[in-house]
Amino acid sequence: MKTAKDKSIVRKTITWEERSGFLQFLSSVPDRVRTFNQSFEFCIENLSPLPLDIDGDTEIPLQVGFVLKRNNPLLPELQYCLYSVLKEKMLYGYIGLYRNGSLTTLKELKPIRDFHKGEAVLHGWLTQLVRASCEKITL
């Protein structure tokens, strides 16, 4: 075992997630949703706990960035969700239906490539969630 002579030398490695703005974007999602709700009063909130499976796959929920649900008082039997999955350094958004702990995907949305400019895409995703719940989109 070799010991370092100068222990004060510590290299700070900046990860892709930090450099790309991905972590900052994910941490800003709750505030963006709160602002969207205050502006439009659509009752969107975090889904807790995470789904057990997505489209029958139990591995996908492990890759999810966030899951948001819309409580529509006119359709209490259907819970529409917006969820995101990181693939190949892009965050993909999906609209789905949540039932009995499972999510079924209804629609894929435009991915976020530049996380520093992700706020506009997230706003579009939230709008798509509201639209899906109002139009009663199902399988």
C-alpha positions in Angstrom: 0.0 0.0 0.0 1.4 3.4 -1.0 0.6 6.5 1.0 0.5 10.0 -0.4 3.2 12.4 0.8 1.0 15.5 0.5 -2.5 14.8 1.7 -3.7 18.3 0.9 -3.8 17.5 -2.8 -7.4 16.5 -3.6 -8.7 16.5 -7.1 -12.3 17.5 -7.5 -13.8 15.6 -10.3 -16.8 17.2 -11.9 -19.2 14.6 -13.2 -21.2 14.8 -16.4 -24.4 15.2 -14.3 -23.0 18.3 -12.6 -21.3 19.8 -15.7 -24.4 19.3 -18.0 -26.8 20.9 -15.5 -28.8 17.7 -15.1 -28.6 17.7 -11.2 -29.5 21.3 -11.0 -32.4 20.8 -13.4 -33.8 17.8 -11.4 -33.5 19.8 -8.2 -35.5 22.7 -9.7 -38.4 20.5 -10.8 -40.4 20.8 -7.6 -40.2 24.7 -7.7 -41.2 24.7 -11.4 -44.2 22.5 -10.6 -45.1 24.7 -7.7 -45.0 27.8 -9.9 -47.0 26.0 -12.6 -49.6 25.0 -10.0 -49.8 28.6 -8.6 -50.3 30.0 -12.1 -52.9 27.5 -13.4 -54.2 25.6 -10.4 -53.9 22.1 -11.9 -53.1 20.1 -8.8 -49.9 18.5 -10.0 -47.8 16.8 -7.3 -45.1 14.2 -6.9 -46.1 10.6 -7.0 -45.0 8.8 -3.9 -44.1 6.0 -3.8 -42.6 5.4 -7.2 -44.4 2.9 -9.4 -43.6 -0.8 -9.0 -43.3 -1.2 -12.8 -43.6 0.8 -16.0 -45.2 -1.0 -18.9 -44.6 -4.3 -17.0 -40.8 -3.6 -16.6 -39.6 -3.5 -13.0 -36.1 -2.1 -14.0 -37.4 1.2 -15.6 -38.6 2.7 -12.3 -34.9 2.6 -11.1 -33.9 5.0 -13.9 -36.7 7.5 -13.3 -35.8 11.1 -12.6 -39.2 12.1 -11.3 -42.9 11.1 -11.5 -45.6 13.8 -11.3 -49.3 13.1 -11.1 -52.3 15.2 -11.9 -55.3 14.9 -9.6 -58.3 15.7 -11.8 -61.5 16.0 -9.7 -63.6 15.3 -12.7 -61.9 11.9 -13.3 -60.9 10.6 -9.9 -60.6 7.0 -11.2 -57.8 7.9 -13.6 -54.4 9.3 -12.5 -52.4 10.8 -15.3 -48.7 11.0 -14.7 -45.6 12.7 -16.2 -42.4 10.7 -15.7 -38.9 11.1 -16.9 -36.2 8.6 -17.7 -32.5 9.4 -18.4 -31.2 7.6 -21.5 -27.9 8.4 -23.2 -27.5 11.8 -21.5 -31.0 12.9 -22.5 -34.0 13.1 -20.3 -37.1 11.6 -22.0 -40.6 12.6 -20.8 -43.6 10.4 -20.9 -47.3 10.7 -20.2 -48.8 7.6 -18.6 -51.7 6.3 -16.5 -51.1 5.1 -13.0 -53.2 2.2 -11.7 -52.6 -0.1 -8.8 -48.9 0.7 -8.4 -48.1 0.4 -12.2 -47.6 3.0 -14.9 -48.7 2.4 -18.4 -47.1 4.7 -21.0 -49.5 6.6 -23.3 -47.2 9.1 -25.1 -43.5 9.9 -25.4 -42.6 13.6 -25.3 -39.8 15.7 -26.7 -36.5 14.9 -24.8 -34.4 17.5 -22.9 -30.9 17.7 -24.4 -29.7 20.9 -22.9 -30.5 20.9 -19.2 -29.5 24.6 -18.8 -32.6 25.4 -21.0 -34.8 22.6 -19.7 -37.4 24.9 -18.1 -39.2 25.5 -21.3 -39.4 21.8 -22.2 -40.6 21.0 -18.7 -43.3 23.6 -19.0 -44.4 21.9 -22.3 -44.4 18.5 -20.6 -46.6 19.8 -17.8 -48.9 21.3 -20.4 -49.1 17.9 -22.1 -49.9 16.2 -18.8 -52.9 18.6 -18.3 -54.0 18.1 -21.9 -53.9 14.3 -21.6 -56.0 14.4 -18.5 -58.5 16.8 -19.9 -58.9 14.9 -23.2 -59.2 11.6 -21.3 -56.5 9.9 -23.4 -56.4 6.2 -22.7 -55.0 3.1 -24.4 
